[in-house]
């Protein structure tokens, strides 16, 4: 008997987004219903109507709740660096469908004389060692990255609890005198890369690779905040102290970092590795956009776009959680069972999870659910690739424009 059902509960809406493959909306709905409710049909219009009723924040709440369960589980031990959770803050432009609504709400980063491409700004706080996106905010494409990062940092304890200290890694573009002052006052540990124009006089005055530097709040620096909410703060003291460190990268380039990490815990030699860890958030954005097809949206309405973004982050975190479990279970084999140390092939792992995870989620029999999950774990464990440290390739831009790149094949 064929039943037409014009309503879908929130659970089905969210699961359909977890199962999303980047197909046409008709095929997405058809494929999901075929798996979960094979005797029921839902029209594309009915599905879209129900999606428009779902608050995107509900999906954001789900991935944050999942993160809380991980970090606050007494049986879990997150990966730490010198006892710290390593969190990176960064933003990225996301291409979205260009409509009057999206241009008005989010804007465009294109030149005035170029063809308009709507974009939004996604700001994330990312645990680079445990590979979880802890927090995210959707903004206009040109947004105050430091302001968003401050709000996310203030919410970290809601997610990770009080057991572990954390430090925040930030790139150029983030240094802000009021924000730095607030982080020092709240004892928030940070490492920030400076541009050559940031604290220029103090950088020029460095006589060693690791110095405590007094940042004087001169009249010209204070004038930048006149009439703003930060005016009172920058006028409240004459200066503050920062540790300024020079690091030479493998390329020979010299970078200057500022931090409030204590010298007795973190030597100057450690900061090259610490700063390198920040690259993890760049890889996370690549995974979202490339492996998980973040920019392949299922609609054009702003609410649909936000749902797709948060559900993609949810899928990313779910995948990393399962990958963690498999890596921990096979840690010794991955470390010593091959010529090189191995890791799971993330692209293949994401493809397997996209194919199989939905079946485990909807299974009501707990024994059968365990069988399905063990089958997934076993298959993930068989797909490994070597970790080859210090391997570098010269970038060949001519290979980046191919429509079907051999190095960026889709896994689903």
Order of alpha helices (4+ residues) and beta strands (2+ residues): beta-alpha-alpha-beta-alpha-alpha-beta-alpha-beta-beta-alpha-alpha-beta-alpha-beta-alpha-beta-alpha-alpha-beta-beta-alpha-alpha-alpha-alpha-beta-alpha-alpha-beta
